[in-house]
């Protein structure tokens, strides 16, 4: 990328947020000798991996961290190269990024926005991280994305499913590979109608933060458009571990479907409570009672055990996919760790490669050059088929999987089966869709 083009994007030597005209906090002001925040000057470059190592999403965080370490190994020429060998872009050669060895620092988000921001801030200020990535909560992702915008570094979101991440809270320095609540609803609703009919009454339990709100809005709108009725939506605290008091009223609500807009440990506990209350065997309105989990993963399925059998949901990726990219990743991850990766691991591995590749193609670590390289980038070979990083909102568009808990799993990892691969066209929406309105991408900030 030319110097002229970088200047046009608003790359500043110091002091102000590009395109915003407001003073940047002193802690984030680039030095006069640097063209952008944490410009690497030595033989290495540092990435910041910010994941939940404690809290309700800790299982996802642990798998994210494994994938990040694997990605760094591959970028530095170790292992078998994984998806570097299947990625449609051939810029990465296993010699680091732009000839610099990749190093990393880690932090614990605790699945709390304040802790996540503090951790990311430390990585940027003290460790010199030029990119921050990670998270398994949309509240965390949105908070850290905002911080990275202020700091002048790229944020490659980890596991975040709220519409708001690339909707009203989108930022020019932030990019999301993972799918979102709208996409889950668009993929899942037709399958639910086909299996359970169009005359259903749904009761929702919803995690009380940005992800839960937009996930519930999405699945309710998608199912109501096909004839379902939403009879109630009850918000539950993210810190909840016992959902019995929330499950009990469902039995006398007139509903015949329970939709659990919960993730991670929340979903494991709420589904377990629902089964304990007999909802799996219940009947209502002359129909078998059904439970739906709009977003879940193999890690959640493992935690839920027998209770997950037959339960429908959606997922971003699954290790059983047979495309060359997925097989390469599963082989690499399995060789290193002894078990297959989760969707959380997959999306964070991809984000690391996509960032590194964008640096290579742009010829710089400057966040505005990297952002321009990612905007409108079309690629393949990373496990989701042909994928677009849309320029208007920095959201990836790709196929979405509808899955259900296997009735007869063959191992502790063989817990989900793919019911349908929903093509990207079915889950694509206009950038100005009402569920994503209210925010502006703004201008890239280089610090």
C-alpha positions in Angstrom: 0.0 0.0 0.0 1.3 3.4 -0.9 2.2 6.1 1.6 -0.3 8.4 -0.2 -3.1 5.9 0.3 -2.3 5.6 4.0 -2.3 9.3 4.4 -5.7 9.5 2.8 -7.0 7.0 5.4 -6.1 9.4 8.1 -2.9 8.0 9.6 -1.7 10.4 12.2 1.7 10.8 13.9 0.1 11.6 17.2 -2.6 13.2 19.2 -6.0 12.8 17.6 -8.4 10.2 16.5 -8.4 10.0 12.7 -11.4 11.6 11.2 -12.9 12.4 14.7 -11.2 15.7 15.5 -11.1 15.0 19.3 -8.1 14.6 21.5 -6.9 11.0 22.2 -6.2 10.1 25.8 -2.5 10.6 26.5 -2.0 6.9 27.3 -2.8 6.1 23.7 -0.9 8.8 22.0 1.7 7.4 19.6 5.3 8.6 20.0 6.5 11.2 17.6 8.9 8.6 16.1 6.1 6.2 15.3 3.7 6.3 12.4 1.0 4.4 14.3 0.4 2.8 17.7 3.0 0.2 18.7 4.7 0.3 15.3 7.1 -2.8 15.5 10.7 -1.7 15.3 12.5 -4.9 16.2 12.6 -8.5 14.8 9.3 -9.5 16.3 5.7 -8.3 16.5 3.3 -8.8 19.5 -0.3 -9.9 19.3 -2.7 -9.7 22.3 -4.9 -12.7 23.0 -7.7 -11.6 25.4 -9.9 -14.6 26.4 -12.2 -15.7 29.2 -9.9 -17.9 31.4 -12.5 -17.7 34.2 -16.2 -17.2 34.3 -19.2 -18.8 32.5 -17.4 -18.9 29.1 -14.1 -20.2 30.3 -14.4 -23.5 28.3 -14.6 -21.5 25.1 -11.8 -19.2 26.2 -9.5 -22.2 26.8 -10.1 -23.5 23.3 -9.6 -20.1 21.8 -6.2 -19.8 23.4 -5.2 -23.2 22.1 -6.1 -22.1 18.6 -4.2 -18.8 19.0 -1.1 -20.6 20.0 -1.5 -23.0 17.1 -1.9 -20.1 14.7 1.3 -18.5 16.0 3.1 -21.7 15.6 2.0 -22.0 12.0 2.7 -18.4 11.2 6.3 -18.8 12.5 6.9 -21.9 10.4 6.2 -24.6 13.0 3.9 -27.7 12.8 2.4 -28.8 9.5 1.1 -25.3 8.5 -2.6 -26.1 9.0 -4.8 -23.9 7.0 -1.9 -21.9 5.6 -1.8 -24.7 3.1 -5.5 -24.4 2.1 -6.1 -20.6 2.4 -6.9 -19.1 -1.0 -4.5 -16.3 -0.3 -0.9 -17.4 -0.6 0.9 -14.4 1.0 1.8 -16.2 4.3 5.0 -18.2 4.0 5.6 -19.4 7.5 8.2 -16.8 8.2 6.2 -14.7 10.6 4.4 -11.5 9.5 6.3 -9.2 7.2 9.4 -11.1 8.2 8.9 -10.5 11.9 8.6 -13.4 14.3 5.1 -13.5 15.9 5.0 -13.3 19.7 2.0 -13.0 21.9 0.7 -12.0 25.4 -2.5 -13.2 27.0 -5.1 -11.9 29.4 -8.2 -13.0 31.2 -11.4 -11.2 30.3 -13.3 -13.0 33.1 -16.3 -12.6 30.8 -16.6 -9.1 32.2 -16.4 -5.9 30.1 -14.4 -3.9 32.6 -11.8 -6.6 33.2 -11.5 -7.2 29.4 -10.9 -3.5 28.7 -8.3 -3.4 31.5 -6.5 -6.4 30.1 -6.5 -5.1 26.5 -5.3 -1.7 27.7 -2.4 -3.3 29.5 -1.5 -5.4 26.4 -1.4 -2.2 24.3 0.3 0.1 26.7 2.8 -2.3 28.5 3.3 -5.1 26.0 3.2 -3.2 22.8 0.5 -5.3 21.2 -0.3 -4.1 17.6 -3.5 -6.2 17.4 -6.0 -7.4 20.0 -8.2 -10.4 19.5 -10.4 -12.7 21.5 -13.4 -12.8 23.8 -16.4 -15.2 24.1 -19.0 -12.6 25.1 -20.5 -9.9 22.9 -20.5 -7.5 25.8 -16.7 -8.0 26.1 -16.2 -7.8 22.4 -18.1 -4.5 22.1 -16.2 -3.0 25.0 -12.8 -4.0 23.7 -13.6 -3.1 20.2 -14.4 0.5 21.4 -11.1 0.6 23.3 -9.1 -0.6 20.3 -10.7 2.1 18.2 -9.6 4.7 20.7 -6.1 3.2 21.0 -5.4 2.9 17.3 -5.0 -0.8 17.0 -7.0 -3.5 15.0 -9.5 -5.6 17.0 -10.1 -9.1 15.4 -13.2 -10.2 17.4 -13.3 -13.7 18.7 -16.6 -15.4 19.6 -19.2 -12.7 19.5 -22.7 -13.3 18.2 -24.6 -10.1 19.0 -26.0 -8.2 16.1 -24.6 -5.1 17.7 -20.9 -6.0 17.3 -21.2 -5.2 13.6 -24.4 -3.2 13.9 -24.9 -0.2 16.1 -21.6 -0.7 17.9 -19.4 -1.4 14.8 -16.1 0.4 14.6 -13.7 1.0 11.7 -10.8 -0.8 13.6 -13.0 -3.8 14.4 -13.6 -7.0 12.3 -15.8 -10.1 13.0 -15.4 -13.5 11.4 -18.1 -15.1 13.6 -21.7 -15.1 12.5 -24.5 -13.3 14.4 -28.0 -13.6 15.8 -29.7 -12.6 12.6 -27.9 -15.3 10.7 -28.9 -17.9 13.3 -32.5 -16.9 13.0 -32.5 -16.9 9.2 -30.8 -20.4 9.1 -32.7 -22.0 11.9 -36.3 -20.8 11.5 -37.1 -22.7 8.3 -35.8 -25.9 9.8 -37.9 -25.4 12.9 -41.0 -24.8 10.8 -40.3 -28.0 8.8 -39.9 -30.2 11.8 -42.3 -28.6 14.3 -44.9 -26.9 12.2 -45.9 -23.3 11.8 -48.4 -23.2 14.7 -46.2 -23.0 17.8 -46.1 -20.9 20.9 -42.6 -20.1 22.1 -41.4 -19.0 25.6 -37.9 -17.4 25.7 -35.3 -17.3 28.4 -32.7 -14.7 27.5 -29.3 -13.8 28.8 -29.6 -10.2 30.0 -26.9 -8.5 27.9 -26.3 -7.4 24.3 -26.0 -10.9 22.9 -29.1 -12.3 24.5 -31.2 -9.3 23.5 -30.3 -9.4 19.8 -30.3 -13.2 19.6 -33.8 -13.3 21.1 -35.0 -10.5 18.8 -33.6 -12.3 15.8 -35.0 -15.8 16.5 -38.4 -14.4 17.5 -38.7 -12.3 14.4 -37.6 -15.2 12.1 -40.0 -17.7 13.7 -42.9 -15.2 14.0 -42.6 -14.5 10.2 -43.3 -18.2 9.7 -46.3 -18.3 11.9 -45.0 -18.9 15.5 -46.2 -16.8 18.4 -43.9 -15.5 21.2 -45.8 -15.8 24.5 -43.1 -14.5 26.8 -39.5 -13.4 27.0 -37.8 -13.4 30.4 -34.4 -12.0 31.0 -31.9 -13.9 33.2 -28.6 -12.5 34.7 -25.4 -13.7 33.1 -24.1 -14.7 36.5 -27.0 -17.2 37.0 -26.2 -20.8 37.7 -29.6 -22.2 38.8 -32.5 -21.5 36.4 -35.1 -23.5 38.2 -37.1 -20.4 39.2 -37.2 -19.3 35.5 -38.2 -22.8 34.2 -41.1 -23.4 36.6 -43.5 -20.8 35.0 -43.0 -22.2 31.5 -45.1 -25.3 32.3 -48.3 -23.1 32.8 -47.6 -20.5 30.2 -49.4 -22.0 27.3 -46.1 -22.4 25.4 -45.1 -25.6 23.6 -41.5 -24.5 22.8 -38.8 -23.3 25.1 -36.1 -21.2 23.4 -33.0 -20.9 25.5 -31.1 -17.8 24.4 -28.2 -18.8 26.6 -24.6 -19.7 25.9 -21.7 -21.6 27.6 -22.3 -22.6 31.2 -25.6 -20.7 31.3 -27.0 -22.9 28.6 -25.7 -26.1 30.2 -27.4 -25.2 33.5 -30.7 -23.9 32.0 -31.1 -26.9 29.7 -30.3 -29.2 32.6 -33.0 -27.5 34.7 -35.5 -27.7 31.9 -34.9 -31.5 31.6 -35.2 -31.9 35.4 -38.6 -30.2 35.2 -39.7 -32.8 32.6 -40.0 -30.5 29.6 -38.4 -33.1 27.3 -41.2 -35.5 27.9 -44.0 -32.9 28.3 -46.9 -32.2 26.0 -48.7 -28.9 25.4 -51.4 -27.7 23.1 -51.7 -31.3 21.8 -48.0 -31.3 20.7 -44.8 -32.7 22.0 -42.9 -29.9 23.9 -39.7 -28.9 22.2 -36.6 -27.1 23.4 -34.4 -25.0 21.0 -31.0 -23.5 21.6 -30.3 -21.0 18.8 -26.5 -20.9 19.3 -24.5 -23.8 20.7 -21.2 -25.6 20.3 -19.6 -28.9 20.9 -18.2 -27.6 24.2 -21.7 -26.8 25.4 -23.0 -30.2 24.1 -20.3 -31.9 26.2 -21.3 -30.0 29.3 -25.0 -30.8 28.7 -24.4 -34.5 28.2 -27.5 -36.6 27.5 -29.7 -33.5 27.7 -28.5 -32.2 24.3 -29.8 -35.2 22.3 -32.2 -34.0 19.5 -31.9 -30.3 20.5 -31.7 -28.0 17.4 -29.4 -25.0 17.1 -26.9 -23.2 14.9 -23.2 -23.1 14.8 -20.5 -21.2 12.9 -18.4 -24.3 12.1 -18.0 -28.0 13.1 -15.0 -30.2 13.1 -16.8 -32.9 11.1 -16.9 -30.8 7.9 -15.0 -32.4 5.1 -13.7 -29.5 3.1 -9.9 -29.3 2.8 -9.5 -26.4 5.2 -11.6 -27.9 8.0 -9.7 -31.2 7.6 -6.3 -29.5 7.7 -7.3 -27.5 10.8 -8.7 -30.5 12.7 -5.6 -32.5 11.9 -3.3 -29.8 13.2 -5.3 -29.1 16.3 -5.8 -32.8 17.1 -2.2 -33.6 16.7 -1.2 -30.8 19.1 -3.9 -31.2 21.7 -5.4 -34.7 21.3 -9.0 -33.7 20.6 -10.9 -31.8 17.9 -11.3 -28.0 18.0 -14.5 -26.1 18.8 -16.1 -23.4 16.8 -14.5 -20.9 19.2 -11.1 -22.3 18.3 -11.9 -22.2 14.6 -13.0 -18.6 14.5 -10.0 -17.3 16.5 -7.5 -19.3 14.4 -9.0 -17.8 11.3 -9.0 -14.3 12.6 -5.2 -14.6 13.4 -4.5 -15.8 9.9 -6.7 -13.2 8.3 -5.0 -10.4 10.2 -1.5 -11.7 9.3 -2.5 -12.1 5.7 -3.9 -8.5 5.6 -0.6 -7.2 6.9 1.2 -9.1 4.2 -1.0 -7.8 1.5 -0.9 -4.3 2.7 2.8 -4.3 3.3 2.4 -2.7 6.8 1.2 -3.2 10.4 -0.5 0.2 10.2 -4.1 -0.5 11.2 -5.5 1.7 8.5 -3.6 -0.3 5.8 -4.7 -3.5 7.4 -8.3 -2.4 7.6 -8.2 -1.4 3.9 -6.8 -4.9 3.0 -9.6 -6.6 4.9 -12.5 -4.5 3.6 -14.2 -6.3 0.8 -11.7 -9.2 1.0 -13.1 -12.4 -0.5 -11.4 -15.7 0.4 -11.8 -19.5 0.7 -10.1 -22.4 2.2 -10.6 -21.6 5.9 -13.4 -24.0 6.6 -16.6 -22.0 5.8 -16.6 -22.1 2.0 -16.4 -18.8 0.1 -16.4 -15.9 2.5 -16.7 -12.1 2.2 -15.4 -9.6 4.8 -18.0 -6.9 3.9 -16.6 -3.4 3.7 -19.7 -1.6 4.9 -19.8 -3.2 8.4 -16.7 -5.5 8.7 -18.9 -8.6 9.0 -18.0 -11.9 7.4 -20.7 -13.6 5.3 -20.5 -17.3 4.8 -22.5 -20.5 5.1 -24.2 -21.2 8.5 -24.7 -24.7 10.0 -27.9 -25.9 11.5 -27.1 -28.7 13.9 -28.7 -30.9 16.5 -27.5 -33.1 19.4 -26.7 -36.6 18.2 -28.9 -39.4 19.5 -26.2 -42.0 19.3 -22.7 -40.3 19.6 -19.7 -42.5 18.8 -17.4 -40.6 21.1 -17.3 -37.8 23.6 -16.5 -35.4 20.8 -19.0 -36.7 18.3 -21.9 -34.9 19.9 -23.5 -32.8 17.1 -24.7 -33.6 13.6 -25.1 -31.1 10.8 -28.7 -31.0 9.7 -28.3 -28.4 7.1 -25.7 -26.1 5.6 -27.5 -22.8 5.0 -25.9 -20.9 2.0 -24.5 -17.5 2.7 -27.1 -15.9 0.4 -29.9 -17.0 2.8 -28.3 -15.3 5.8 -27.1 -12.1 4.1 -28.9 -8.8 4.9 -28.7 -5.2 3.9 -26.1 -3.1 5.8 -29.0 -0.8 6.8 -31.2 -3.6 8.1 -33.2 -2.3 11.2 -31.6 -4.9 13.5 -28.2 -3.4 12.6 -29.0 0.3 12.5 -28.0 3.1 14.8 -24.2 3.2 14.5 -21.6 4.5 12.1 -18.4 2.6 11.2 -16.5 5.9 11.3 -12.9 6.3 10.2 -9.9 4.1 10.9 -7.7 5.3 13.8 -4.0 4.6 13.6 -3.2 6.2 16.9 
